[in-house]
Amino acid sequence: MCLEDAGIVPKGEIGPFFAETDTTYNGTFPINTDGGQLSGGQPGLAGGFRHVVEAARQIMGKAGVRQIERNDLGLVNG
């Protein structure tokens, strides 16, 4: 729904989008490149700024093995 609200996917089309799109870190539309809350856990303030930090690492090309190919744009939603 966040992708729909951001205007990336038309309203009501998120199901087909996920069915047809590889959202893994090396897919065509990477989401949660560091694994999201399941991989990051809930330390302190539910992860704090980790989403912002991951987006910054991706854009700077410093995400290591999680680095995505296209890294000129990041979207963080909390």
All heavy atoms as a GROMACS GRO file, in nm:
protein
  569
    1MET      N    1   0.082  -0.119   0.000
    1MET     CA    2   0.000   0.000   0.000
    1MET      C    3   0.086   0.126   0.000
    1MET      O    4   0.046   0.227  -0.056
    1MET     CB    5  -0.095  -0.002   0.119
    1MET     CG    6  -0.204  -0.105   0.103
    1MET     SD    7  -0.315  -0.132   0.245
    1MET     CE    8  -0.337   0.026   0.314
    2CYS      N    9   0.204   0.119   0.062
    2CYS     CA   10   0.292   0.236   0.063
    2CYS      C   11   0.337   0.271  -0.078
    2CYS      O   12   0.348   0.388  -0.113
    2CYS     CB   13   0.414   0.210   0.152
    2CYS     SG   14   0.374   0.192   0.325
    3LEU      N   15   0.361   0.168  -0.160
    3LEU     CA   16   0.401   0.194  -0.298
    3LEU      C   17   0.286   0.255  -0.377
    3LEU      O   18   0.307   0.340  -0.464
    3LEU     CB   19   0.448   0.065  -0.366
    3LEU     CG   20   0.576   0.004  -0.310
    3LEU    CD1   21   0.606  -0.129  -0.378
    3LEU    CD2   22   0.692   0.099  -0.323
    4GLU      N   23   0.164   0.216  -0.346
    4GLU     CA   24   0.047   0.276  -0.410
    4GLU      C   25   0.032   0.422  -0.365
    4GLU      O   26   0.010   0.511  -0.447
    4GLU     CB   27  -0.079   0.198  -0.377
    4GLU     CG   28  -0.084   0.060  -0.440
    4GLU     CD   29  -0.209  -0.017  -0.401
    4GLU    OE1   30  -0.277   0.019  -0.302
    4GLU    OE2   31  -0.240  -0.113  -0.471
    5ASP      N   32   0.044   0.446  -0.234
    5ASP     CA   33   0.028   0.581  -0.181
    5ASP      C   34   0.136   0.675  -0.234
    5ASP      O   35   0.112   0.794  -0.250
    5ASP     CB   36   0.031   0.580  -0.029
    5ASP     CG   37  -0.093   0.516   0.032
    5ASP    OD1   38  -0.194   0.502  -0.040
    5ASP    OD2   39  -0.089   0.480   0.151
    6ALA      N   40   0.255   0.622  -0.263
    6ALA     CA   41   0.364   0.704  -0.317
    6ALA      C   42   0.348   0.728  -0.467
    6ALA      O   43   0.425   0.803  -0.526
    6ALA     CB   44   0.498   0.638  -0.287
    7GLY      N   45   0.250   0.662  -0.529
    7GLY     CA   46   0.228   0.680  -0.672
    7GLY      C   47   0.317   0.595  -0.760
    7GLY      O   48   0.321   0.612  -0.882
    8ILE      N   49   0.387   0.499  -0.700
    8ILE     CA   50   0.476   0.412  -0.776
    8ILE      C   51   0.396   0.302  -0.845
    8ILE      O   52   0.428   0.262  -0.957
    8ILE     CB   53   0.584   0.353  -0.683
    8ILE    CG1   54   0.672   0.469  -0.633
    8ILE    CG2   55   0.667   0.248  -0.753
    8ILE    CD1   56   0.766   0.431  -0.523
    9VAL      N   57   0.293   0.254  -0.778
    9VAL     CA   58   0.205   0.150  -0.832
    9VAL      C   59   0.063   0.206  -0.828
    9VAL      O   60   0.023   0.265  -0.727
    9VAL     CB   61   0.214   0.021  -0.746
    9VAL    CG1   62   0.118  -0.084  -0.795
    9VAL    CG2   63   0.356  -0.032  -0.745
   10PRO      N   64  -0.015   0.189  -0.935
   10PRO     CA   65  -0.153   0.239  -0.933
   10PRO      C   66  -0.235   0.176  -0.821
   10PRO      O   67  -0.214   0.059  -0.785
   10PRO     CB   68  -0.208   0.198  -1.070
   10PRO     CG   69  -0.088   0.180  -1.157
   10PRO     CD   70   0.020   0.131  -1.065
   11LYS      N   71  -0.328   0.252  -0.764
   11LYS     CA   72  -0.414   0.202  -0.656
   11LYS      C   73  -0.484   0.072  -0.699
   11LYS      O   74  -0.534   0.061  -0.808
   11LYS     CB   75  -0.521   0.306  -0.619
   11LYS     CG   76  -0.466   0.424  -0.545
   11LYS     CD   77  -0.436   0.388  -0.402
   11LYS     CE   78  -0.402   0.514  -0.323
   11LYS     NZ   79  -0.373   0.483  -0.185
   12GLY      N   80  -0.480  -0.024  -0.610
   12GLY     CA   81  -0.545  -0.153  -0.635
   12GLY      C   82  -0.461  -0.251  -0.715
   12GLY      O   83  -0.504  -0.363  -0.739
   13GLU      N   84  -0.340  -0.213  -0.754
   13GLU     CA   85  -0.256  -0.298  -0.839
   13GLU      C   86  -0.136  -0.358  -0.766
   13GLU      O   87  -0.050  -0.418  -0.831
   13GLU     CB   88  -0.208  -0.218  -0.960
   13GLU     CG   89  -0.319  -0.170  -1.051
   13GLU     CD   90  -0.396  -0.286  -1.113
   13GLU    OE1   91  -0.333  -0.386  -1.152
   13GLU    OE2   92  -0.520  -0.276  -1.120
   14ILE      N   93  -0.129  -0.342  -0.634
   14ILE     CA   94  -0.011  -0.390  -0.563
   14ILE      C   95   0.001  -0.542  -0.568
   14ILE      O   96   0.112  -0.595  -0.574
   14ILE     CB   97  -0.006  -0.337  -0.417
   14ILE    CG1   98   0.134  -0.351  -0.359
   14ILE    CG2   99  -0.110  -0.405  -0.330
   14ILE    CD1  100   0.239  -0.268  -0.426
   15GLY      N  101  -0.110  -0.614  -0.565
   15GLY     CA  102  -0.105  -0.761  -0.573
   15GLY      C  103  -0.039  -0.808  -0.700
   15GLY      O  104   0.060  -0.882  -0.696
   16PRO      N  105  -0.090  -0.767  -0.817
   16PRO     CA  106  -0.025  -0.806  -0.942
   16PRO      C  107   0.120  -0.757  -0.952
   16PRO      O  108   0.205  -0.828  -1.005
   16PRO     CB  109  -0.112  -0.741  -1.050
   16PRO     CG  110  -0.246  -0.724  -0.987
   16PRO     CD  111  -0.217  -0.698  -0.840
   17PHE      N  112   0.148  -0.638  -0.898
   17PHE     CA  113   0.285  -0.586  -0.901
   17PHE      C  114   0.379  -0.684  -0.831
   17PHE      O  115   0.484  -0.721  -0.885
   17PHE     CB  116   0.292  -0.449  -0.834
   17PHE     CG  117   0.432  -0.397  -0.816
   17PHE    CD1  118   0.498  -0.337  -0.922
   17PHE    CD2  119   0.497  -0.410  -0.695
   17PHE    CE1  120   0.628  -0.290  -0.906
   17PHE    CE2  121   0.626  -0.363  -0.678
   17PHE     CZ  122   0.692  -0.303  -0.784
   18PHE      N  123   0.343  -0.727  -0.709
   18PHE     CA  124   0.429  -0.819  -0.635
   18PHE      C  125   0.434  -0.957  -0.700
   18PHE      O  126   0.535  -1.025  -0.693
   18PHE     CB  127   0.388  -0.829  -0.488
   18PHE     CG  128   0.448  -0.722  -0.403
   18PHE    CD1  129   0.368  -0.623  -0.349
   18PHE    CD2  130   0.584  -0.717  -0.379
   18PHE    CE1  131   0.423  -0.522  -0.271
   18PHE    CE2  132   0.640  -0.617  -0.302
   18PHE     CZ  133   0.559  -0.519  -0.248
   19ALA      N  134   0.326  -0.999  -0.762
   19ALA     CA  135   0.324  -1.129  -0.829
   19ALA      C  136   0.418  -1.131  -0.950
   19ALA      O  137   0.475  -1.235  -0.983
   19ALA     CB  138   0.182  -1.164  -0.873
   20GLU      N  139   0.436  -1.015  -1.012
   20GLU     CA  140   0.514  -1.008  -1.137
   20GLU      C  141   0.653  -0.946  -1.120
   20GLU      O  142   0.728  -0.941  -1.217
   20GLU     CB  143   0.436  -0.926  -1.239
   20GLU     CG  144   0.301  -0.984  -1.273
   20GLU     CD  145   0.211  -0.886  -1.347
   20GLU    OE1  146   0.254  -0.772  -1.373
   20GLU    OE2  147   0.097  -0.924  -1.376
   21THR      N  148   0.687  -0.900  -1.002
   21THR     CA  149   0.810  -0.823  -0.983
   21THR      C  150   0.901  -0.888  -0.882
   21THR      O  151   0.858  -0.925  -0.773
   21THR     CB  152   0.776  -0.679  -0.937
   21THR    OG1  153   0.683  -0.622  -1.029
   21THR    CG2  154   0.899  -0.592  -0.932
   22ASP      N  155   1.029  -0.898  -0.915
   22ASP     CA  156   1.130  -0.951  -0.824
   22ASP      C  157   1.176  -0.836  -0.734
   22ASP      O  158   1.244  -0.744  -0.780
   22ASP     CB  159   1.248  -1.008  -0.902
   22ASP     CG  160   1.356  -1.068  -0.813
   22ASP    OD1  161   1.344  -1.060  -0.689
   22ASP    OD2  162   1.453  -1.124  -0.868
   23THR      N  163   1.138  -0.839  -0.605
   23THR     CA  164   1.172  -0.731  -0.513
   23THR      C  165   1.290  -0.766  -0.422
   23THR      O  166   1.314  -0.696  -0.325
   23THR     CB  167   1.049  -0.692  -0.427
   23THR    OG1  168   1.007  -0.806  -0.353
   23THR    CG2  169   0.936  -0.638  -0.513
   24THR      N  170   1.363  -0.873  -0.455
   24THR     CA  171   1.483  -0.906  -0.378
   24THR      C  172   1.591  -0.802  -0.406
   24THR      O  173   1.582  -0.725  -0.501
   24THR     CB  174   1.536  -1.045  -0.413
   24THR    OG1  175   1.576  -1.048  -0.550
   24THR    CG2  176   1.430  -1.152  -0.387
   25TYR      N  177   1.696  -0.800  -0.324
   25TYR     CA  178   1.798  -0.697  -0.338
   25TYR      C  179   1.866  -0.698  -0.475
   25TYR      O  180   1.919  -0.596  -0.519
   25TYR     CB  181   1.902  -0.705  -0.226
   25TYR     CG  182   2.002  -0.816  -0.240
   25TYR    CD1  183   2.124  -0.794  -0.303
   25TYR    CD2  184   1.976  -0.942  -0.192
   25TYR    CE1  185   2.216  -0.896  -0.316
   25TYR    CE2  186   2.067  -1.044  -0.204
   25TYR     CZ  187   2.187  -1.021  -0.266
   25TYR     OH  188   2.278  -1.122  -0.280
   26ASN      N  189   1.864  -0.810  -0.545
   26ASN     CA  190   1.923  -0.813  -0.679
   26ASN      C  191   1.817  -0.830  -0.788
   26ASN      O  192   1.848  -0.866  -0.900
   26ASN     CB  193   2.034  -0.918  -0.691
   26ASN     CG  194   1.985  -1.058  -0.659
   26ASN    OD1  195   1.872  -1.076  -0.618
   26ASN    ND2  196   2.072  -1.155  -0.675
   27GLY      N  197   1.692  -0.799  -0.754
   27GLY     CA  198   1.582  -0.808  -0.850
   27GLY      C  199   1.563  -0.679  -0.928
   27GLY      O  200   1.644  -0.587  -0.921
   28THR      N  201   1.453  -0.672  -1.000
   28THR     CA  202   1.426  -0.556  -1.085
   28THR      C  203   1.374  -0.436  -1.006
   28THR      O  204   1.382  -0.324  -1.053
   28THR     CB  205   1.323  -0.592  -1.194
   28THR    OG1  206   1.205  -0.643  -1.131
   28THR    CG2  207   1.378  -0.694  -1.290
   29PHE      N  208   1.320  -0.460  -0.885
   29PHE     CA  209   1.269  -0.351  -0.801
   29PHE      C  210   1.301  -0.386  -0.656
   29PHE      O  211   1.216  -0.433  -0.580
   29PHE     CB  212   1.117  -0.336  -0.821
   29PHE     CG  213   1.062  -0.207  -0.767
   29PHE    CD1  214   1.050  -0.096  -0.849
   29PHE    CD2  215   1.022  -0.197  -0.635
   29PHE    CE1  216   1.000   0.023  -0.799
   29PHE    CE2  217   0.971  -0.078  -0.584
   29PHE     CZ  218   0.960   0.033  -0.668
   30PRO      N  219   1.426  -0.364  -0.613
   30PRO     CA  220   1.468  -0.405  -0.479
   30PRO      C  221   1.396  -0.329  -0.367
   30PRO      O  222   1.383  -0.208  -0.371
   30PRO     CB  223   1.617  -0.373  -0.476
   30PRO     CG  224   1.654  -0.319  -0.608
   30PRO     CD  225   1.532  -0.301  -0.689
   31ILE      N  226   1.348  -0.406  -0.269
   31ILE     CA  227   1.281  -0.351  -0.151
   31ILE      C  228   1.344  -0.416  -0.029
   31ILE      O  229   1.372  -0.535  -0.028
   31ILE     CB  230   1.130  -0.379  -0.155
   31ILE    CG1  231   1.065  -0.306  -0.272
   31ILE    CG2  232   1.064  -0.342  -0.023
   31ILE    CD1  233   0.917  -0.334  -0.288
   32ASN      N  234   1.364  -0.338   0.077
   32ASN     CA  235   1.424  -0.389   0.201
   32ASN      C  236   1.556  -0.460   0.172
   32ASN      O  237   1.575  -0.577   0.205
   32ASN     CB  238   1.329  -0.483   0.276
   32ASN     CG  239   1.218  -0.410   0.345
   32ASN    OD1  240   1.229  -0.292   0.378
   32ASN    ND2  241   1.108  -0.479   0.368
   33THR      N  242   1.649  -0.387   0.113
   33THR     CA  243   1.775  -0.447   0.071
   33THR      C  244   1.858  -0.503   0.185
   33THR      O  245   1.944  -0.588   0.164
   33THR     CB  246   1.858  -0.345  -0.009
   33THR    OG1  247   1.871  -0.224   0.068
   33THR    CG2  248   1.792  -0.313  -0.141
   34ASP      N  249   1.832  -0.459   0.308
   34ASP     CA  250   1.905  -0.514   0.422
   34ASP      C  251   1.824  -0.620   0.496
   34ASP      O  252   1.863  -0.666   0.602
   34ASP     CB  253   1.948  -0.403   0.518
   34ASP     CG  254   1.831  -0.336   0.588
   34ASP    OD1  255   1.716  -0.353   0.544
   34ASP    OD2  256   1.856  -0.264   0.686
   35GLY      N  257   1.711  -0.657   0.442
   35GLY     CA  258   1.630  -0.762   0.503
   35GLY      C  259   1.512  -0.710   0.583
   35GLY      O  260   1.430  -0.788   0.630
   36GLY      N  261   1.501  -0.579   0.602
   36GLY     CA  262   1.388  -0.524   0.675
   36GLY      C  263   1.392  -0.555   0.823
   36GLY      O  264   1.493  -0.597   0.877
   37GLN      N  265   1.281  -0.536   0.890
   37GLN     CA  266   1.274  -0.554   1.036
   37GLN      C  267   1.299  -0.698   1.078
   37GLN      O  268   1.351  -0.722   1.186
   37GLN     CB  269   1.138  -0.508   1.090
   37GLN     CG  270   1.117  -0.360   1.082
   37GLN     CD  271   1.197  -0.280   1.182
   37GLN    OE1  272   1.302  -0.322   1.230
   37GLN    NE2  273   1.149  -0.162   1.216
   38LEU      N  274   1.264  -0.794   0.994
   38LEU     CA  275   1.286  -0.934   1.032
   38LEU      C  276   1.435  -0.964   1.046
   38LEU      O  277   1.477  -1.039   1.133
   38LEU     CB  278   1.222  -1.029   0.932
   38LEU     CG  279   1.070  -1.028   0.930
   38LEU    CD1  280   1.018  -1.119   0.819
   38LEU    CD2  281   1.014  -1.073   1.064
   39SER      N  282   1.517  -0.906   0.958
   39SER     CA  283   1.661  -0.930   0.965
   39SER      C  284   1.731  -0.835   1.059
   39SER      O  285   1.833  -0.868   1.117
   39SER     CB  286   1.723  -0.916   0.825
   39SER     OG  287   1.678  -1.020   0.743
   40GLY      N  288   1.677  -0.713   1.072
   40GLY     CA  289   1.741  -0.612   1.156
   40GLY      C  290   1.698  -0.618   1.301
   40GLY      O  291   1.757  -0.555   1.386
   41GLY      N  292   1.592  -0.691   1.329
   41GLY     CA  293   1.542  -0.699   1.466
   41GLY      C  294   1.475  -0.571   1.511
   41GLY      O  295   1.449  -0.481   1.432
   42GLN      N  296   1.449  -0.562   1.636
   42GLN     CA  297   1.381  -0.447   1.695
   42GLN      C  298   1.466  -0.385   1.806
   42GLN      O  299   1.420  -0.369   1.918
   42GLN     CB  300   1.246  -0.492   1.753
   42GLN     CG  301   1.149  -0.547   1.653
   42GLN     CD  302   1.079  -0.437   1.576
   42GLN    OE1  303   1.069  -0.325   1.622
   42GLN    NE2  304   1.032  -0.469   1.457
   43PRO      N  305   1.593  -0.347   1.777
   43PRO     CA  306   1.675  -0.292   1.884
   43PRO      C  307   1.630  -0.151   1.924
   43PRO      O  308   1.600  -0.068   1.838
   43PRO     CB  309   1.814  -0.288   1.821
   43PRO     CG  310   1.789  -0.273   1.676
   43PRO     CD  311   1.661  -0.350   1.650
   44GLY      N  312   1.624  -0.126   2.052
   44GLY     CA  313   1.593   0.009   2.100
   44GLY      C  314   1.462   0.064   2.046
   44GLY      O  315   1.355   0.018   2.079
   45LEU      N  316   1.470   0.160   1.958
   45LEU     CA  317   1.352   0.229   1.904
   45LEU      C  318   1.304   0.165   1.775
   45LEU      O  319   1.291   0.230   1.672
   45LEU     CB  320   1.384   0.377   1.882
   45LEU     CG  321   1.426   0.454   2.007
   45LEU    CD1  322   1.475   0.592   1.969
   45LEU    CD2  323   1.311   0.463   2.104
   46ALA      N  324   1.279   0.037   1.777
   46ALA     CA  325   1.229  -0.038   1.660
   46ALA      C  326   1.319  -0.017   1.539
   46ALA      O  327   1.273  -0.005   1.427
   46ALA     CB  328   1.085   0.002   1.628
   47GLY      N  329   1.447  -0.015   1.560
   47GLY     CA  330   1.540  -0.003   1.448
   47GLY      C  331   1.588   0.139   1.425
   47GLY      O  332   1.682   0.160   1.350
   48GLY      N  333   1.524   0.235   1.488
   48GLY     CA  334   1.568   0.372   1.476
   48GLY      C  335   1.576   0.421   1.332
   48GLY      O  336   1.479   0.411   1.259
   49PHE      N  337   1.692   0.465   1.292
   49PHE     CA  338   1.714   0.523   1.160
   49PHE      C  339   1.772   0.422   1.062
   49PHE      O  340   1.828   0.458   0.960
   49PHE     CB  341   1.810   0.642   1.174
   49PHE     CG  342   1.743   0.774   1.157
   49PHE    CD1  343   1.625   0.803   1.222
   49PHE    CD2  344   1.799   0.870   1.075
   49PHE    CE1  345   1.564   0.926   1.205
   49PHE    CE2  346   1.739   0.993   1.059
   49PHE     CZ  347   1.621   1.020   1.125
   50ARG      N  348   1.765   0.291   1.092
   50ARG     CA  349   1.833   0.195   1.006
   50ARG      C  350   1.786   0.199   0.863
   50ARG      O  351   1.865   0.176   0.774
   50ARG     CB  352   1.828   0.051   1.054
   50ARG     CG  353   1.743   0.000   1.147
   50ARG     CD  354   1.754  -0.152   1.169
   50ARG     NE  355   1.641  -0.220   1.112
   50ARG     CZ  356   1.630  -0.254   0.985
   50ARG    NH1  357   1.723  -0.230   0.901
   50ARG    NH2  358   1.523  -0.316   0.942
   51HIS      N  359   1.661   0.232   0.838
   51HIS     CA  360   1.613   0.239   0.700
   51HIS      C  361   1.680   0.354   0.625
   51HIS      O  362   1.718   0.341   0.508
   51HIS     CB  363   1.461   0.259   0.697
   51HIS     CG  364   1.386   0.146   0.761
   51HIS    ND1  365   1.351   0.148   0.894
   51HIS    CD2  366   1.342   0.030   0.712
   51HIS    CE1  367   1.288   0.036   0.923
   51HIS    NE2  368   1.281  -0.038   0.814
   52VAL      N  369   1.696   0.466   0.694
   52VAL     CA  370   1.763   0.582   0.634
   52VAL      C  371   1.910   0.550   0.609
   52VAL      O  372   1.965   0.581   0.503
   52VAL     CB  373   1.749   0.706   0.724
   52VAL    CG1  374   1.827   0.823   0.668
   52VAL    CG2  375   1.602   0.741   0.742
   53VAL      N  376   1.973   0.483   0.706
   53VAL     CA  377   2.114   0.445   0.691
   53VAL      C  378   2.131   0.351   0.572
   53VAL      O  379   2.223   0.367   0.492
   53VAL     CB  380   2.168   0.383   0.822
   53VAL    CG1  381   2.305   0.322   0.802
   53VAL    CG2  382   2.170   0.486   0.933
   54GLU      N  383   2.044   0.252   0.559
   54GLU     CA  384   2.054   0.158   0.446
   54GLU      C  385   2.036   0.230   0.314
   54GLU      O  386   2.110   0.205   0.218
   54GLU     CB  387   1.952   0.045   0.460
   54GLU     CG  388   1.949  -0.052   0.343
   54GLU     CD  389   2.077  -0.133   0.325
   54GLU    OE1  390   2.163  -0.134   0.415
   54GLU    OE2  391   2.092  -0.195   0.217
   55ALA      N  392   1.940   0.321   0.305
   55ALA     CA  393   1.920   0.396   0.180
   55ALA      C  394   2.044   0.478   0.148
   55ALA      O  395   2.089   0.482   0.032
   55ALA     CB  396   1.798   0.487   0.192
   56ALA      N  397   2.102   0.542   0.249
   56ALA     CA  398   2.224   0.621   0.227
   56ALA      C  399   2.339   0.533   0.181
   56ALA      O  400   2.413   0.569   0.088
   56ALA     CB  401   2.262   0.696   0.355
   57ARG      N  402   2.355   0.415   0.241
   57ARG     CA  403   2.460   0.322   0.198
   57ARG      C  404   2.441   0.281   0.053
   57ARG      O  405   2.537   0.274  -0.023
   57ARG     CB  406   2.462   0.198   0.287
   57ARG     CG  407   2.520   0.223   0.423
   57ARG     CD  408   2.518   0.096   0.507
   57ARG     NE  409   2.576   0.120   0.637
   57ARG     CZ  410   2.538   0.056   0.746
   57ARG    NH1  411   2.444  -0.035   0.743
   57ARG    NH2  412   2.596   0.085   0.862
   58GLN      N  413   2.317   0.252   0.016
   58GLN     CA  414   2.290   0.211  -0.122
   58GLN      C  415   2.326   0.324  -0.219
   58GLN      O  416   2.393   0.302  -0.319
   58GLN     CB  417   2.143   0.173  -0.139
   58GLN     CG  418   2.104   0.043  -0.074
   58GLN     CD  419   2.166  -0.079  -0.140
   58GLN    OE1  420   2.208  -0.076  -0.254
   58GLN    NE2  421   2.170  -0.188  -0.067
   59ILE      N  422   2.283   0.445  -0.189
   59ILE     CA  423   2.308   0.559  -0.278
   59ILE      C  424   2.458   0.589  -0.288
   59ILE      O  425   2.508   0.624  -0.394
   59ILE     CB  426   2.227   0.681  -0.231
   59ILE    CG1  427   2.078   0.656  -0.260
   59ILE    CG2  428   2.274   0.809  -0.300
   59ILE    CD1  429   1.984   0.755  -0.200
   60MET      N  430   2.531   0.572  -0.177
   60MET     CA  431   2.675   0.597  -0.177
   60MET      C  432   2.755   0.481  -0.235
   60MET      O  433   2.876   0.491  -0.253
   60MET     CB  434   2.724   0.626  -0.035
   60MET     CG  435   2.672   0.757   0.020
   60MET     SD  436   2.744   0.800   0.182
   60MET     CE  437   2.684   0.667   0.286
   61GLY      N  438   2.687   0.368  -0.264
   61GLY     CA  439   2.757   0.251  -0.316
   61GLY      C  440   2.837   0.177  -0.211
   61GLY      O  441   2.937   0.113  -0.242
   62LYS      N  442   2.793   0.185  -0.085
   62LYS     CA  443   2.866   0.124   0.026
   62LYS      C  444   2.785   0.018   0.099
   62LYS      O  445   2.798   0.003   0.220
   62LYS     CB  446   2.909   0.233   0.124
   62LYS     CG  447   3.007   0.332   0.063
   62LYS     CD  448   3.052   0.435   0.163
   62LYS     CE  449   3.155   0.526   0.098
   62LYS     NZ  450   3.212   0.621   0.193
   63ALA      N  451   2.701  -0.056   0.028
   63ALA     CA  452   2.616  -0.155   0.092
   63ALA      C  453   2.674  -0.296   0.088
   63ALA      O  454   2.608  -0.392   0.125
   63ALA     CB  455   2.478  -0.154   0.028
   64GLY      N  456   2.796  -0.310   0.044
   64GLY     CA  457   2.862  -0.440   0.043
   64GLY      C  458   2.790  -0.542  -0.044
   64GLY      O  459   2.750  -0.511  -0.156
   65VAL      N  460   2.769  -0.662   0.010
   65VAL     CA  461   2.707  -0.769  -0.068
   65VAL      C  462   2.562  -0.739  -0.102
   65VAL      O  463   2.506  -0.801  -0.192
   65VAL     CB  464   2.717  -0.906   0.004
   65VAL    CG1  465   2.863  -0.947   0.020
   65VAL    CG2  466   2.647  -0.904   0.138
   66ARG      N  467   2.499  -0.643  -0.031
   66ARG     CA  468   2.360  -0.606  -0.058
   66ARG      C  469   2.349  -0.497  -0.164
   66ARG      O  470   2.239  -0.454  -0.197
   66ARG     CB  471   2.293  -0.554   0.070
   66ARG     CG  472   2.285  -0.651   0.183
   66ARG     CD  473   2.220  -0.588   0.305
   66ARG     NE  474   2.259  -0.451   0.333
   66ARG     CZ  475   2.370  -0.413   0.395
   66ARG    NH1  476   2.457  -0.504   0.433
   66ARG    NH2  477   2.396  -0.286   0.417
   67GLN      N  478   2.462  -0.448  -0.215
   67GLN     CA  479   2.459  -0.335  -0.307
   67GLN      C  480   2.375  -0.365  -0.431
   67GLN      O  481   2.393  -0.467  -0.495
   67GLN     CB  482   2.601  -0.297  -0.351
   67GLN     CG  483   2.607  -0.172  -0.435
   67GLN     CD  484   2.559  -0.048  -0.361
   67GLN    OE1  485   2.602  -0.020  -0.252
   67GLN    NE2  486   2.468   0.024  -0.422
   68ILE      N  487   2.283  -0.273  -0.461
   68ILE     CA  488   2.200  -0.288  -0.580
   68ILE      C  489   2.267  -0.219  -0.698
   68ILE      O  490   2.351  -0.131  -0.681
   68ILE     CB  491   2.058  -0.233  -0.558
   68ILE    CG1  492   2.061  -0.084  -0.519
   68ILE    CG2  493   1.985  -0.314  -0.453
   68ILE    CD1  494   1.926  -0.021  -0.508
   69GLU      N  495   2.233  -0.263  -0.819
   69GLU     CA  496   2.296  -0.210  -0.939
   69GLU      C  497   2.260  -0.064  -0.962
   69GLU      O  498   2.345   0.022  -0.981
   69GLU     CB  499   2.255  -0.293  -1.060
   69GLU     CG  500   2.327  -0.254  -1.187
   69GLU     CD  501   2.292  -0.346  -1.301
   69GLU    OE1  502   2.269  -0.465  -1.279
   69GLU    OE2  503   2.288  -0.297  -1.416
   70ARG      N  504   2.132  -0.033  -0.963
   70ARG     CA  505   2.088   0.106  -0.981
   70ARG      C  506   2.068   0.167  -0.843
   70ARG      O  507   1.981   0.126  -0.768
   70ARG     CB  508   1.958   0.112  -1.060
   70ARG     CG  509   1.914   0.256  -1.079
   70ARG     CD  510   1.789   0.269  -1.160
   70ARG     NE  511   1.752   0.411  -1.162
   70ARG     CZ  512   1.631   0.454  -1.188
   70ARG    NH1  513   1.536   0.370  -1.219
   70ARG    NH2  514   1.606   0.583  -1.186
   71ASN      N  515   2.146   0.267  -0.810
   71ASN     CA  516   2.142   0.322  -0.675
   71ASN      C  517   2.136   0.474  -0.674
   71ASN      O  518   2.190   0.539  -0.586
   71ASN     CB  519   2.263   0.274  -0.594
   71ASN     CG  520   2.394   0.322  -0.652
   71ASN    OD1  521   2.403   0.350  -0.771
   71ASN    ND2  522   2.495   0.330  -0.571
   72ASP      N  523   2.067   0.532  -0.772
   72ASP     CA  524   2.059   0.677  -0.778
   72ASP      C  525   1.935   0.735  -0.710
   72ASP      O  526   1.918   0.855  -0.703
   72ASP     CB  527   2.064   0.724  -0.923
   72ASP     CG  528   1.948   0.672  -1.007
   72ASP    OD1  529   1.899   0.561  -0.977
   72ASP    OD2  530   1.908   0.739  -1.102
   73LEU      N  531   1.849   0.648  -0.655
   73LEU     CA  532   1.727   0.694  -0.593
   73LEU      C  533   1.688   0.598  -0.481
   73LEU      O  534   1.696   0.476  -0.498
   73LEU     CB  535   1.614   0.701  -0.696
   73LEU     CG  536   1.476   0.739  -0.648
   73LEU    CD1  537   1.475   0.885  -0.600
   73LEU    CD2  538   1.374   0.722  -0.758
   74GLY      N  539   1.648   0.653  -0.368
   74GLY     CA  540   1.602   0.570  -0.258
   74GLY      C  541   1.473   0.625  -0.199
   74GLY      O  542   1.452   0.745  -0.200
   75LEU      N  543   1.389   0.537  -0.150
   75LEU     CA  544   1.264   0.577  -0.085
   75LEU      C  545   1.259   0.511   0.052
   75LEU      O  546   1.273   0.389   0.062
   75LEU     CB  547   1.144   0.534  -0.168
   75LEU     CG  548   1.006   0.554  -0.104
   75LEU    CD1  549   0.976   0.702  -0.087
   75LEU    CD2  550   0.898   0.487  -0.187
   76VAL      N  551   1.242   0.591   0.155
   76VAL     CA  552   1.232   0.540   0.291
   76VAL      C  553   1.096   0.578   0.344
   76VAL      O  554   1.054   0.694   0.334
   76VAL     CB  555   1.342   0.597   0.382
   76VAL    CG1  556   1.326   0.547   0.524
   76VAL    CG2  557   1.480   0.562   0.329
   77ASN      N  558   1.027   0.481   0.401
   77ASN     CA  559   0.892   0.505   0.455
   77ASN      C  560   0.890   0.450   0.597
   77ASN      O  561   0.932   0.339   0.621
   77ASN     CB  562   0.789   0.435   0.368
   77ASN     CG  563   0.649   0.459   0.414
   77ASN    OD1  564   0.624   0.501   0.526
   77ASN    ND2  565   0.554   0.431   0.328
   78GLY      N  566   0.842   0.527   0.689
   78GLY     CA  567   0.839   0.482   0.827
   78GLY      C  568   0.702   0.479   0.878
   78GLY      O  569   0.653   0.441   0.969
   0.00000   0.00000   0.00000
